[in-house]
Amino acid sequence: MFLSLDGTLVVQLINFAIFFALLSVVFLRPVGRAIAQRRAYIDDLVSDYDRYQEQARDLREEAAAIRAEARRKAEQHVAAARAAASNEAAETSSRYARQAQGISEEAQRTAAAQLGAARAGESEAARKLADLMLERVIPETAP
């Protein structure tokens, strides 16, 4: 017969059970624990990666907020500096306009004084000029 139940079958079954028990103790359980540990390590890495990605996103948002605040402050400083420069320019322009006005008034007073002095001596100069012209036109006939 093809299949016969004899003592070798029982020995083979016992041999297989012992082999499977040894295989389980020596190989399957340690490999299963190693796979479980590796899976836990990978899961920790994935959760750490997700956490770090979230932290990086938060930090990028915080950096953007800090840059926006710095830009706003810089624009305020620039606006204040422009206003101060404009005020200083207006003050300087006003001061020089006053100086120019003073110089112009002084020049007008000097010109008016010189004109007055010239007009005061005008009759004397006219008389001398008339005498000179008469002397040239009419030579002196008197001895």
Secondary structure as UniProt FT lines:
FT   HELIX           7..23
FT   HELIX           24..28
FT   HELIX           29..120
FT   HELIX           122..137
//
